[in-house]
Amino acid sequence: MSETVGKKQLINYVQKLIETKNSLFEQLEEEDLVELKQINLGEVKAVDLVVRDMIREFYLSEEDFKGL
């Protein structure tokens, strides 16, 4: 049972990272944040890398994220 809870927590954490990445990506499109674009782009890439690694490392699939 603890394994199931752990997987749910992991999925929720990855989902939060995806939301963070999406928020950073939206900031890239805001014209008033031009000076921060390179920083935000680096952060988007870093978060994306972590998300992809976690999905691959813990054998998560798109099915795991449905209904969230």
N, CA, C and O atoms as a Tripos MOL2 file, in Angstrom:
@<TRIPOS>MOLECULE
protein
  272   271    68     0     0
PROTEIN
NO_CHARGES

@<TRIPOS>ATOM
      1 N           0.8170   -1.1930    0.0000 N.3       1 MET1
      2 CA          0.0000    0.0000    0.0000 C.3       1 MET1
      3 C           0.8650    1.2630    0.0000 C.2       1 MET1
      4 O           0.5330    2.2380   -0.6730 O.2       1 MET1
      5 N           1.9560    1.2510    0.7400 N.am      2 SER2
      6 CA          2.8060    2.4370    0.7700 C.3       2 SER2
      7 C           3.4010    2.7260   -0.6060 C.2       2 SER2
      8 O           3.6740    3.8790   -0.9370 O.2       2 SER2
      9 N           3.6010    1.6840   -1.4030 N.am      3 GLU3
     10 CA          4.1110    1.8880   -2.7600 C.3       3 GLU3
     11 C           3.1000    2.6760   -3.5880 C.2       3 GLU3
     12 O           3.4850    3.5480   -4.3670 O.2       3 GLU3
     13 N           1.8150    2.3790   -3.4290 N.am      4 THR4
     14 CA          0.7660    3.0930   -4.1500 C.3       4 THR4
     15 C           0.7280    4.5560   -3.7280 C.2       4 THR4
     16 O           0.6290    5.4460   -4.5730 O.2       4 THR4
     17 N           0.8060    4.8040   -2.4440 N.am      5 VAL5
     18 CA          0.8120    6.1800   -1.9490 C.3       5 VAL5
     19 C           2.0350    6.9110   -2.4840 C.2       5 VAL5
     20 O           1.9370    8.0700   -2.8850 O.2       5 VAL5
     21 N           3.1680    6.2560   -2.4940 N.am      6 GLY6
     22 CA          4.3850    6.8620   -3.0110 C.3       6 GLY6
     23 C           4.2540    7.2400   -4.4760 C.2       6 GLY6
     24 O           4.7150    8.3040   -4.8880 O.2       6 GLY6
     25 N           3.6310    6.3810   -5.2580 N.am      7 LYS7
     26 CA          3.4630    6.6730   -6.6810 C.3       7 LYS7
     27 C           2.5190    7.8550   -6.8670 C.2       7 LYS7
     28 O           2.7540    8.7040   -7.7260 O.2       7 LYS7
     29 N           1.4590    7.9170   -6.0750 N.am      8 LYS8
     30 CA          0.5330    9.0480   -6.1680 C.3       8 LYS8
     31 C           1.2450   10.3490   -5.8220 C.2       8 LYS8
     32 O           1.0520   11.3670   -6.4860 O.2       8 LYS8
     33 N           2.0630   10.3090   -4.7870 N.am      9 GLN9
     34 CA          2.8070   11.5020   -4.3990 C.3       9 GLN9
     35 C           3.7770   11.9110   -5.5050 C.2       9 GLN9
     36 O           3.9310   13.0970   -5.7980 O.2       9 GLN9
     37 N           4.4150   10.9440   -6.1020 N.am     10 LEU10
     38 CA          5.3460   11.2070   -7.1930 C.3      10 LEU10
     39 C           4.6220   11.8310   -8.3820 C.2      10 LEU10
     40 O           5.1040   12.8000   -8.9690 O.2      10 LEU10
     41 N           3.4850   11.2850   -8.7300 N.am     11 ILE11
     42 CA          2.7000   11.8150   -9.8460 C.3      11 ILE11
     43 C           2.2660   13.2480   -9.5470 C.2      11 ILE11
     44 O           2.3320   14.1090  -10.4240 O.2      11 ILE11
     45 N           1.8260   13.5080   -8.3250 N.am     12 ASN12
     46 CA          1.4280   14.8700   -7.9510 C.3      12 ASN12
     47 C           2.6050   15.8330   -8.0290 C.2      12 ASN12
     48 O           2.4490   16.9740   -8.4630 O.2      12 ASN12
     49 N           3.7740   15.3790   -7.6120 N.am     13 TYR13
     50 CA          4.9670   16.2300   -7.6650 C.3      13 TYR13
     51 C           5.3460   16.5410   -9.1130 C.2      13 TYR13
     52 O           5.6610   17.6830   -9.4470 O.2      13 TYR13
     53 N           5.3140   15.5350   -9.9560 N.am     14 VAL14
     54 CA          5.6280   15.7490  -11.3710 C.3      14 VAL14
     55 C           4.6000   16.6980  -11.9820 C.2      14 VAL14
     56 O           4.9530   17.5560  -12.7910 O.2      14 VAL14
     57 N           3.3460   16.5500  -11.6040 N.am     15 GLN15
     58 CA          2.3000   17.4440  -12.1090 C.3      15 GLN15
     59 C           2.5780   18.8860  -11.6910 C.2      15 GLN15
     60 O           2.3910   19.8080  -12.4860 O.2      15 GLN15
     61 N           3.0210   19.0880  -10.4570 N.am     16 LYS16
     62 CA          3.3660   20.4390   -9.9970 C.3      16 LYS16
     63 C           4.5370   21.0020  -10.7970 C.2      16 LYS16
     64 O           4.5500   22.1860  -11.1340 O.2      16 LYS16
     65 N           5.5130   20.1610  -11.0990 N.am     17 LEU17
     66 CA          6.6440   20.6050  -11.9150 C.3      17 LEU17
     67 C           6.1820   21.0070  -13.3150 C.2      17 LEU17
     68 O           6.6630   21.9920  -13.8740 O.2      17 LEU17
     69 N           5.2590   20.2500  -13.8700 N.am     18 ILE18
     70 CA          4.7230   20.5730  -15.1950 C.3      18 ILE18
     71 C           3.9910   21.9100  -15.1550 C.2      18 ILE18
     72 O           4.1150   22.7150  -16.0780 O.2      18 ILE18
     73 N           3.2330   22.1480  -14.0940 N.am     19 GLU19
     74 CA          2.5320   23.4280  -13.9500 C.3      19 GLU19
     75 C           3.5290   24.5790  -13.8200 C.2      19 GLU19
     76 O           3.3140   25.6560  -14.3770 O.2      19 GLU19
     77 N           4.6110   24.3520  -13.0890 N.am     20 THR20
     78 CA          5.6560   25.3680  -12.9550 C.3      20 THR20
     79 C           6.2780   25.6640  -14.3130 C.2      20 THR20
     80 O           6.4920   26.8230  -14.6680 O.2      20 THR20
     81 N           6.5660   24.6090  -15.0700 N.am     21 LYS21
     82 CA          7.1470   24.7800  -16.4010 C.3      21 LYS21
     83 C           6.2010   25.5690  -17.2970 C.2      21 LYS21
     84 O           6.6360   26.4600  -18.0270 O.2      21 LYS21
     85 N           4.9240   25.2510  -17.2460 N.am     22 ASN22
     86 CA          3.9460   25.9640  -18.0720 C.3      22 ASN22
     87 C           3.8600   27.4360  -17.6830 C.2      22 ASN22
     88 O           3.7360   28.3060  -18.5450 O.2      22 ASN22
     89 N           3.9250   27.7070  -16.3970 N.am     23 SER23
     90 CA          3.8970   29.0900  -15.9210 C.3      23 SER23
     91 C           5.1280   29.8580  -16.4060 C.2      23 SER23
     92 O           5.0150   30.9990  -16.8540 O.2      23 SER23
     93 N           6.2880   29.2360  -16.3170 N.am     24 LEU24
     94 CA          7.5120   29.8690  -16.8130 C.3      24 LEU24
     95 C           7.4320   30.0990  -18.3190 C.2      24 LEU24
     96 O           7.8760   31.1290  -18.8240 O.2      24 LEU24
     97 N           6.8660   29.1370  -19.0210 N.am     25 PHE25
     98 CA          6.7380   29.2590  -20.4790 C.3      25 PHE25
     99 C           5.8240   30.4280  -20.8370 C.2      25 PHE25
    100 O           6.0920   31.1600  -21.7900 O.2      25 PHE25
    101 N           4.7460   30.6030  -20.0760 N.am     26 GLU26
    102 CA          3.8400   31.7290  -20.3130 C.3      26 GLU26
    103 C           4.5530   33.0550  -20.0830 C.2      26 GLU26
    104 O           4.3010   34.0310  -20.7890 O.2      26 GLU26
    105 N           5.4410   33.0900  -19.0990 N.am     27 GLN27
    106 CA          6.1910   34.3110  -18.8260 C.3      27 GLN27
    107 C           7.1130   34.6700  -19.9840 C.2      27 GLN27
    108 O           7.4200   35.8440  -20.1890 O.2      27 GLN27
    109 N           7.5520   33.6800  -20.7360 N.am     28 LEU28
    110 CA          8.4060   33.9460  -21.8970 C.3      28 LEU28
    111 C           7.6820   34.7940  -22.9350 C.2      28 LEU28
    112 O           8.3110   35.5510  -23.6740 O.2      28 LEU28
    113 N           6.3730   34.6670  -22.9870 N.am     29 GLU29
    114 CA          5.5930   35.3700  -23.9960 C.3      29 GLU29
    115 C           5.2200   36.7890  -23.5740 C.2      29 GLU29
    116 O           4.7190   37.5620  -24.3900 O.2      29 GLU29
    117 N           5.4550   37.1390  -22.3190 N.am     30 GLU30
    118 CA          5.1290   38.4710  -21.8350 C.3      30 GLU30
    119 C           6.2180   39.4560  -22.2550 C.2      30 GLU30
    120 O           7.3950   39.2610  -21.9540 O.2      30 GLU30
    121 N           5.8160   40.4980  -22.9430 N.am     31 GLU31
    122 CA          6.7800   41.4560  -23.4840 C.3      31 GLU31
    123 C           7.4920   42.2620  -22.4040 C.2      31 GLU31
    124 O           8.6340   42.6750  -22.6030 O.2      31 GLU31
    125 N           6.8480   42.4930  -21.2750 N.am     32 ASP32
    126 CA          7.4580   43.3230  -20.2440 C.3      32 ASP32
    127 C           8.5420   42.5880  -19.4550 C.2      32 ASP32
    128 O           9.1720   43.1800  -18.5780 O.2      32 ASP32
    129 N           8.7630   41.3340  -19.7470 N.am     33 LEU33
    130 CA          9.8000   40.5610  -19.0590 C.3      33 LEU33
    131 C          10.9440   40.1900  -19.9970 C.2      33 LEU33
    132 O          11.5570   39.1320  -19.8490 O.2      33 LEU33
    133 N          11.2270   41.0560  -20.9520 N.am     34 VAL34
    134 CA         12.2380   40.7690  -21.9700 C.3      34 VAL34
    135 C          13.5870   40.4290  -21.3440 C.2      34 VAL34
    136 O          14.2640   39.4990  -21.7830 O.2      34 VAL34
    137 N          13.9750   41.1800  -20.3220 N.am     35 GLU35
    138 CA         15.2890   40.9620  -19.7210 C.3      35 GLU35
    139 C          15.3880   39.6280  -18.9860 C.2      35 GLU35
    140 O          16.4910   39.1650  -18.6960 O.2      35 GLU35
    141 N          14.2700   39.0160  -18.6870 N.am     36 LEU36
    142 CA         14.2790   37.7380  -17.9760 C.3      36 LEU36
    143 C          14.0880   36.5360  -18.8990 C.2      36 LEU36
    144 O          14.0730   35.3970  -18.4310 O.2      36 LEU36
    145 N          13.9420   36.7710  -20.1890 N.am     37 LYS37
    146 CA         13.6330   35.6750  -21.1090 C.3      37 LYS37
    147 C          14.6960   34.5820  -21.1090 C.2      37 LYS37
    148 O          14.3590   33.3980  -21.0920 O.2      37 LYS37
    149 N          15.9590   34.9520  -21.1280 N.am     38 GLN38
    150 CA         17.0170   33.9390  -21.1510 C.3      38 GLN38
    151 C          17.0210   33.1170  -19.8650 C.2      38 GLN38
    152 O          17.2310   31.9040  -19.8900 O.2      38 GLN38
    153 N          16.7880   33.7890  -18.7490 N.am     39 ILE39
    154 CA         16.7340   33.0790  -17.4690 C.3      39 ILE39
    155 C          15.5410   32.1290  -17.4530 C.2      39 ILE39
    156 O          15.6710   30.9620  -17.0850 O.2      39 ILE39
    157 N          14.3770   32.6400  -17.8560 N.am     40 ASN40
    158 CA         13.1760   31.8040  -17.8760 C.3      40 ASN40
    159 C          13.3240   30.6330  -18.8370 C.2      40 ASN40
    160 O          12.8810   29.5230  -18.5410 O.2      40 ASN40
    161 N          13.9420   30.8760  -19.9780 N.am     41 LEU41
    162 CA         14.1420   29.7960  -20.9420 C.3      41 LEU41
    163 C          15.0170   28.6980  -20.3400 C.2      41 LEU41
    164 O          14.7460   27.5120  -20.5250 O.2      41 LEU41
    165 N          16.0520   29.0930  -19.6280 N.am     42 GLY42
    166 CA         16.9070   28.1160  -18.9550 C.3      42 GLY42
    167 C          16.1460   27.3410  -17.8930 C.2      42 GLY42
    168 O          16.3400   26.1350  -17.7360 O.2      42 GLY42
    169 N          15.2800   28.0350  -17.1640 N.am     43 GLU43
    170 CA         14.4830   27.3690  -16.1370 C.3      43 GLU43
    171 C          13.4830   26.4000  -16.7600 C.2      43 GLU43
    172 O          13.2740   25.3030  -16.2420 O.2      43 GLU43
    173 N          12.8700   26.8000  -17.8650 N.am     44 VAL44
    174 CA         11.9280   25.9130  -18.5590 C.3      44 VAL44
    175 C          12.6460   24.6430  -18.9950 C.2      44 VAL44
    176 O          12.1380   23.5380  -18.8050 O.2      44 VAL44
    177 N          13.8180   24.8030  -19.5740 N.am     45 LYS45
    178 CA         14.5830   23.6400  -20.0320 C.3      45 LYS45
    179 C          14.9800   22.7430  -18.8650 C.2      45 LYS45
    180 O          14.9180   21.5190  -18.9700 O.2      45 LYS45
    181 N          15.3850   23.3500  -17.7580 N.am     46 ALA46
    182 CA         15.8070   22.5700  -16.5910 C.3      46 ALA46
    183 C          14.6400   21.7900  -15.9950 C.2      46 ALA46
    184 O          14.7720   20.6050  -15.6870 O.2      46 ALA46
    185 N          13.5020   22.4530  -15.8320 N.am     47 VAL47
    186 CA         12.3300   21.7740  -15.2660 C.3      47 VAL47
    187 C          11.8700   20.6720  -16.2120 C.2      47 VAL47
    188 O          11.5000   19.5860  -15.7670 O.2      47 VAL47
    189 N          11.8910   20.9430  -17.5030 N.am     48 ASP48
    190 CA         11.4970   19.9310  -18.4830 C.3      48 ASP48
    191 C          12.4050   18.7060  -18.3980 C.2      48 ASP48
    192 O          11.9330   17.5720  -18.4810 O.2      48 ASP48
    193 N          13.6870   18.9330  -18.2330 N.am     49 LEU49
    194 CA         14.6370   17.8280  -18.1060 C.3      49 LEU49
    195 C          14.3350   16.9910  -16.8620 C.2      49 LEU49
    196 O          14.3500   15.7610  -16.9200 O.2      49 LEU49
    197 N          14.0640   17.6530  -15.7480 N.am     50 VAL50
    198 CA         13.7470   16.9370  -14.5070 C.3      50 VAL50
    199 C          12.4650   16.1290  -14.6710 C.2      50 VAL50
    200 O          12.3990   14.9730  -14.2540 O.2      50 VAL50
    201 N          11.4480   16.7340  -15.2760 N.am     51 VAL51
    202 CA         10.1760   16.0320  -15.4880 C.3      51 VAL51
    203 C          10.3920   14.8010  -16.3570 C.2      51 VAL51
    204 O           9.9210   13.7140  -16.0240 O.2      51 VAL51
    205 N          11.0960   14.9650  -17.4600 N.am     52 ARG52
    206 CA         11.3390   13.8230  -18.3570 C.3      52 ARG52
    207 C          12.1320   12.7180  -17.6620 C.2      52 ARG52
    208 O          11.8370   11.5350  -17.8300 O.2      52 ARG52
    209 N          13.1370   13.1100  -16.8840 N.am     53 ASP53
    210 CA         13.9320   12.1160  -16.1580 C.3      53 ASP53
    211 C          13.0910   11.3680  -15.1300 C.2      53 ASP53
    212 O          13.2160   10.1510  -14.9890 O.2      53 ASP53
    213 N          12.2370   12.0900  -14.4160 N.am     54 MET54
    214 CA         11.3990   11.4360  -13.4080 C.3      54 MET54
    215 C          10.4010   10.4830  -14.0590 C.2      54 MET54
    216 O          10.1750    9.3780  -13.5650 O.2      54 MET54
    217 N           9.8100   10.9120  -15.1590 N.am     55 ILE55
    218 CA          8.8600   10.0480  -15.8620 C.3      55 ILE55
    219 C           9.5570    8.7830  -16.3490 C.2      55 ILE55
    220 O           9.0180    7.6830  -16.2290 O.2      55 ILE55
    221 N          10.7410    8.9450  -16.8910 N.am     56 ARG56
    222 CA         11.4890    7.7930  -17.4020 C.3      56 ARG56
    223 C          11.9910    6.9040  -16.2540 C.2      56 ARG56
    224 O          11.8780    5.6800  -16.3190 O.2      56 ARG56
    225 N          12.5310    7.5120  -15.2270 N.am     57 GLU57
    226 CA         13.1200    6.7590  -14.1150 C.3      57 GLU57
    227 C          12.0830    5.9560  -13.3320 C.2      57 GLU57
    228 O          12.3580    4.8460  -12.8780 O.2      57 GLU57
    229 N          10.8890    6.5310  -13.1800 N.am     58 PHE58
    230 CA          9.8640    5.8770  -12.3690 C.3      58 PHE58
    231 C           8.7780    5.2200  -13.2160 C.2      58 PHE58
    232 O           7.7210    4.8490  -12.7060 O.2      58 PHE58
    233 N           9.0470    5.0800  -14.5080 N.am     59 TYR59
    234 CA          8.1500    4.3660  -15.4260 C.3      59 TYR59
    235 C           6.7250    4.9050  -15.3790 C.2      59 TYR59
    236 O           5.7630    4.1400  -15.3130 O.2      59 TYR59
    237 N           6.6020    6.2140  -15.4130 N.am     60 LEU60
    238 CA          5.2830    6.8360  -15.4300 C.3      60 LEU60
    239 C           4.8250    6.9630  -16.8770 C.2      60 LEU60
    240 O           5.6400    7.0300  -17.7970 O.2      60 LEU60
    241 N           3.5260    6.9940  -17.0600 N.am     61 SER61
    242 CA          2.9760    7.1470  -18.4030 C.3      61 SER61
    243 C           1.9240    8.2460  -18.3940 C.2      61 SER61
    244 O           1.5410    8.7480  -17.3380 O.2      61 SER61
    245 N           1.4650    8.6110  -19.5790 N.am     62 GLU62
    246 CA          0.4140    9.6240  -19.6770 C.3      62 GLU62
    247 C          -0.8440    9.1720  -18.9380 C.2      62 GLU62
    248 O          -1.5830    9.9970  -18.4000 O.2      62 GLU62
    249 N          -1.0810    7.8850  -18.9130 N.am     63 GLU63
    250 CA         -2.2500    7.3430  -18.2190 C.3      63 GLU63
    251 C          -2.2200    7.6860  -16.7280 C.2      63 GLU63
    252 O          -3.2660    7.8820  -16.1100 O.2      63 GLU63
    253 N          -1.0250    7.7580  -16.1590 N.am     64 ASP64
    254 CA         -0.8910    8.0750  -14.7390 C.3      64 ASP64
    255 C          -1.3580    9.4900  -14.4210 C.2      64 ASP64
    256 O          -1.7270    9.7810  -13.2830 O.2      64 ASP64
    257 N          -1.3440   10.3710  -15.4180 N.am     65 PHE65
    258 CA         -1.6690   11.7760  -15.1940 C.3      65 PHE65
    259 C          -3.0990   12.1310  -15.5850 C.2      65 PHE65
    260 O          -3.5300   13.2670  -15.3830 O.2      65 PHE65
    261 N          -3.8260   11.1920  -16.1310 N.am     66 LYS66
    262 CA         -5.2110   11.4690  -16.5140 C.3      66 LYS66
    263 C          -6.0640   11.6140  -15.2600 C.2      66 LYS66
    264 O          -5.9200   10.8650  -14.2940 O.2      66 LYS66
    265 N          -6.9410   12.5840  -15.3030 N.am     67 GLY67
    266 CA         -7.8370   12.8110  -14.1830 C.3      67 GLY67
    267 C          -7.2710   13.7220  -13.1160 C.2      67 GLY67
    268 O          -7.8950   13.9190  -12.0740 O.2      67 GLY67
    269 N          -6.1000   14.2790  -13.3600 N.am     68 LEU68
    270 CA         -5.5160   15.2020  -12.3710 C.3      68 LEU68
    271 C          -5.9050   16.6190  -12.6840 C.2      68 LEU68
    272 O          -5.5120   17.5400  -11.9680 O.2      68 LEU68
@<TRIPOS>BOND
     1     1     2 1
     2     2     3 1
     3     3     4 2
     4     3     5 am
     5     5     6 1
     6     6     7 1
     7     7     8 2
     8     7     9 am
     9     9    10 1
    10    10    11 1
    11    11    12 2
    12    11    13 am
    13    13    14 1
    14    14    15 1
    15    15    16 2
    16    15    17 am
    17    17    18 1
    18    18    19 1
    19    19    20 2
    20    19    21 am
    21    21    22 1
    22    22    23 1
    23    23    24 2
    24    23    25 am
    25    25    26 1
    26    26    27 1
    27    27    28 2
    28    27    29 am
    29    29    30 1
    30    30    31 1
    31    31    32 2
    32    31    33 am
    33    33    34 1
    34    34    35 1
    35    35    36 2
    36    35    37 am
    37    37    38 1
    38    38    39 1
    39    39    40 2
    40    39    41 am
    41    41    42 1
    42    42    43 1
    43    43    44 2
    44    43    45 am
    45    45    46 1
    46    46    47 1
    47    47    48 2
    48    47    49 am
    49    49    50 1
    50    50    51 1
    51    51    52 2
    52    51    53 am
    53    53    54 1
    54    54    55 1
    55    55    56 2
    56    55    57 am
    57    57    58 1
    58    58    59 1
    59    59    60 2
    60    59    61 am
    61    61    62 1
    62    62    63 1
    63    63    64 2
    64    63    65 am
    65    65    66 1
    66    66    67 1
    67    67    68 2
    68    67    69 am
    69    69    70 1
    70    70    71 1
    71    71    72 2
    72    71    73 am
    73    73    74 1
    74    74    75 1
    75    75    76 2
    76    75    77 am
    77    77    78 1
    78    78    79 1
    79    79    80 2
    80    79    81 am
    81    81    82 1
    82    82    83 1
    83    83    84 2
    84    83    85 am
    85    85    86 1
    86    86    87 1
    87    87    88 2
    88    87    89 am
    89    89    90 1
    90    90    91 1
    91    91    92 2
    92    91    93 am
    93    93    94 1
    94    94    95 1
    95    95    96 2
    96    95    97 am
    97    97    98 1
    98    98    99 1
    99    99   100 2
   100    99   101 am
   101   101   102 1
   102   102   103 1
   103   103   104 2
   104   103   105 am
   105   105   106 1
   106   106   107 1
   107   107   108 2
   108   107   109 am
   109   109   110 1
   110   110   111 1
   111   111   112 2
   112   111   113 am
   113   113   114 1
   114   114   115 1
   115   115   116 2
   116   115   117 am
   117   117   118 1
   118   118   119 1
   119   119   120 2
   120   119   121 am
   121   121   122 1
   122   122   123 1
   123   123   124 2
   124   123   125 am
   125   125   126 1
   126   126   127 1
   127   127   128 2
   128   127   129 am
   129   129   130 1
   130   130   131 1
   131   131   132 2
   132   131   133 am
   133   133   134 1
   134   134   135 1
   135   135   136 2
   136   135   137 am
   137   137   138 1
   138   138   139 1
   139   139   140 2
   140   139   141 am
   141   141   142 1
   142   142   143 1
   143   143   144 2
   144   143   145 am
   145   145   146 1
   146   146   147 1
   147   147   148 2
   148   147   149 am
   149   149   150 1
   150   150   151 1
   151   151   152 2
   152   151   153 am
   153   153   154 1
   154   154   155 1
   155   155   156 2
   156   155   157 am
   157   157   158 1
   158   158   159 1
   159   159   160 2
   160   159   161 am
   161   161   162 1
   162   162   163 1
   163   163   164 2
   164   163   165 am
   165   165   166 1
   166   166   167 1
   167   167   168 2
   168   167   169 am
   169   169   170 1
   170   170   171 1
   171   171   172 2
   172   171   173 am
   173   173   174 1
   174   174   175 1
   175   175   176 2
   176   175   177 am
   177   177   178 1
   178   178   179 1
   179   179   180 2
   180   179   181 am
   181   181   182 1
   182   182   183 1
   183   183   184 2
   184   183   185 am
   185   185   186 1
   186   186   187 1
   187   187   188 2
   188   187   189 am
   189   189   190 1
   190   190   191 1
   191   191   192 2
   192   191   193 am
   193   193   194 1
   194   194   195 1
   195   195   196 2
   196   195   197 am
   197   197   198 1
   198   198   199 1
   199   199   200 2
   200   199   201 am
   201   201   202 1
   202   202   203 1
   203   203   204 2
   204   203   205 am
   205   205   206 1
   206   206   207 1
   207   207   208 2
   208   207   209 am
   209   209   210 1
   210   210   211 1
   211   211   212 2
   212   211   213 am
   213   213   214 1
   214   214   215 1
   215   215   216 2
   216   215   217 am
   217   217   218 1
   218   218   219 1
   219   219   220 2
   220   219   221 am
   221   221   222 1
   222   222   223 1
   223   223   224 2
   224   223   225 am
   225   225   226 1
   226   226   227 1
   227   227   228 2
   228   227   229 am
   229   229   230 1
   230   230   231 1
   231   231   232 2
   232   231   233 am
   233   233   234 1
   234   234   235 1
   235   235   236 2
   236   235   237 am
   237   237   238 1
   238   238   239 1
   239   239   240 2
   240   239   241 am
   241   241   242 1
   242   242   243 1
   243   243   244 2
   244   243   245 am
   245   245   246 1
   246   246   247 1
   247   247   248 2
   248   247   249 am
   249   249   250 1
   250   250   251 1
   251   251   252 2
   252   251   253 am
   253   253   254 1
   254   254   255 1
   255   255   256 2
   256   255   257 am
   257   257   258 1
   258   258   259 1
   259   259   260 2
   260   259   261 am
   261   261   262 1
   262   262   263 1
   263   263   264 2
   264   263   265 am
   265   265   266 1
   266   266   267 1
   267   267   268 2
   268   267   269 am
   269   269   270 1
   270   270   271 1
   271   271   272 2
@<TRIPOS>SUBSTRUCTURE
     1 MET1         2 RESIDUE 1 A MET
     2 SER2         6 RESIDUE 1 A SER
     3 GLU3        10 RESIDUE 1 A GLU
     4 THR4        14 RESIDUE 1 A THR
     5 VAL5        18 RESIDUE 1 A VAL
     6 GLY6        22 RESIDUE 1 A GLY
     7 LYS7        26 RESIDUE 1 A LYS
     8 LYS8        30 RESIDUE 1 A LYS
     9 GLN9        34 RESIDUE 1 A GLN
    10 LEU10       38 RESIDUE 1 A LEU
    11 ILE11       42 RESIDUE 1 A ILE
    12 ASN12       46 RESIDUE 1 A ASN
    13 TYR13       50 RESIDUE 1 A TYR
    14 VAL14       54 RESIDUE 1 A VAL
    15 GLN15       58 RESIDUE 1 A GLN
    16 LYS16       62 RESIDUE 1 A LYS
    17 LEU17       66 RESIDUE 1 A LEU
    18 ILE18       70 RESIDUE 1 A ILE
    19 GLU19       74 RESIDUE 1 A GLU
    20 THR20       78 RESIDUE 1 A THR
    21 LYS21       82 RESIDUE 1 A LYS
    22 ASN22       86 RESIDUE 1 A ASN
    23 SER23       90 RESIDUE 1 A SER
    24 LEU24       94 RESIDUE 1 A LEU
    25 PHE25       98 RESIDUE 1 A PHE
    26 GLU26      102 RESIDUE 1 A GLU
    27 GLN27      106 RESIDUE 1 A GLN
    28 LEU28      110 RESIDUE 1 A LEU
    29 GLU29      114 RESIDUE 1 A GLU
    30 GLU30      118 RESIDUE 1 A GLU
    31 GLU31      122 RESIDUE 1 A GLU
    32 ASP32      126 RESIDUE 1 A ASP
    33 LEU33      130 RESIDUE 1 A LEU
    34 VAL34      134 RESIDUE 1 A VAL
    35 GLU35      138 RESIDUE 1 A GLU
    36 LEU36      142 RESIDUE 1 A LEU
    37 LYS37      146 RESIDUE 1 A LYS
    38 GLN38      150 RESIDUE 1 A GLN
    39 ILE39      154 RESIDUE 1 A ILE
    40 ASN40      158 RESIDUE 1 A ASN
    41 LEU41      162 RESIDUE 1 A LEU
    42 GLY42      166 RESIDUE 1 A GLY
    43 GLU43      170 RESIDUE 1 A GLU
    44 VAL44      174 RESIDUE 1 A VAL
    45 LYS45      178 RESIDUE 1 A LYS
    46 ALA46      182 RESIDUE 1 A ALA
    47 VAL47      186 RESIDUE 1 A VAL
    48 ASP48      190 RESIDUE 1 A ASP
    49 LEU49      194 RESIDUE 1 A LEU
    50 VAL50      198 RESIDUE 1 A VAL
    51 VAL51      202 RESIDUE 1 A VAL
    52 ARG52      206 RESIDUE 1 A ARG
    53 ASP53      210 RESIDUE 1 A ASP
    54 MET54      214 RESIDUE 1 A MET
    55 ILE55      218 RESIDUE 1 A ILE
    56 ARG56      222 RESIDUE 1 A ARG
    57 GLU57      226 RESIDUE 1 A GLU
    58 PHE58      230 RESIDUE 1 A PHE
    59 TYR59      234 RESIDUE 1 A TYR
    60 LEU60      238 RESIDUE 1 A LEU
    61 SER61      242 RESIDUE 1 A SER
    62 GLU62      246 RESIDUE 1 A GLU
    63 GLU63      250 RESIDUE 1 A GLU
    64 ASP64      254 RESIDUE 1 A ASP
    65 PHE65      258 RESIDUE 1 A PHE
    66 LYS66      262 RESIDUE 1 A LYS
    67 GLY67      266 RESIDUE 1 A GLY
    68 LEU68      270 RESIDUE 1 A LEU
